[in-house]
């Protein structure tokens, strides 16, 4: 039965991502999870997050943009991540969580921490 409980949690977590975008793919989810695991004092670049998630920089950039205020098509994004220019290497964007992003990740952690 423990397996079923854990699988139910996973299903609920995936549903949380589907609430954002019914067509969201796993690589996009992985980018947000990698961003959430980084130390907020030391944000990582899009390229570094992509490497951690097993993605090339072009894919990582698209996946990061899906979670920003504006997506790559200049449409409304999810507002869970923000990017800013790296002051030490201006062609690089650093990625960090927004307050909304932190709350979303907390809701994921709450599901994982539930005792059934």
N, C-alpha and C positions, 0 to 999 in steps of 0.2 A: 504493500500500500504506500510506503514511503516514496517509491518511484512515481506513483500517480500524483502525489502531492507536489513533488518537485516539477513534474511535467505540467501540472496545472499552473504553477507559478510562472514557468517559462511561457506558457500560452498567454497568460494575462499580461506579461511584459511585452510580448510581441503585439498584442492587441493595443497596448498603449502607443506603440510606434505607428500602428495602422490608423489610430485616431488622428495622427498628424497627417498621414498620407497613405491611403489605401494601397498604393503601388510602391511604397518604399522598399528598397532592396537591402539585403544584408550588408553589403559594403558601406552603404550610407549609415546604417545603424552603427557599424563598427567605428566609423569616424567619430560619432558623438561619444561613444563609450571611451575611446582613447582620449578624447579631449577632456572628458570628465575625470579621468584617472590622473591627469597631469597636476603637478604642483602649480596652483594659481600664481605663485610668485615668479615662476619661470615658465611662461607659456611657450609652447613648441610651435614651430613653423608648420605650415600646411604640408610641406614636403616630409617633415619628420613624422607628423601624425600619419600621413599616408604610408610611410615605411613601416610604422608600428602596426598598421592595419593591413599590410600586405598589398598596398595599392601604389600605382605610379602617380606622379605628381599631378597630372592632368585629371585623373579620376578623383584623386583626393581633393583637388580644388573644387570640382563640381559637387562633391559630397559635402564639403564644408559649407559651400554657398547655399545648399539646400536648407541648412539650419540657421543661416544668417537672416537679418531683417529683410534683405532683398536677395532673391535667388538669382541664378545665373541668367535667367531670362528677364531680369528686372521686375519680376513679379513679387508678390508678397511672400516672404519666407516665413520660417517658424520662429525666428528670434531667439533661438536657444544658444547660438554661438555668435561671437563678434570677432572681427579681424582688425588688426591695425598694422601699420607699417613698422618693420623692425628698424629702430633708429640706428642700429649698428650695420645693417645690410639692407638698404632701402628697397631692393627689389623683392624682398622676402616679406610675407605676411605672417604675423603671429596670431595664433588662435586662442581664444579664451571663452569661458562660459559666461553667459549673461545670468542675471538673477532668475529669469524665467527658465533658463537651462538648468540652473542648480535645483530649482523646484521640481522640474521634470525628472531629473536624475534621482532626487529624493523620493519621488513617488515610485520609481523603479526599486530603489533600495528598500523601501517600506514593504513592497511585495516580497522581496527576497527574505526579509527579516520576520515575516509573519510566522507564527507558530500555529500549526493546525493539529 
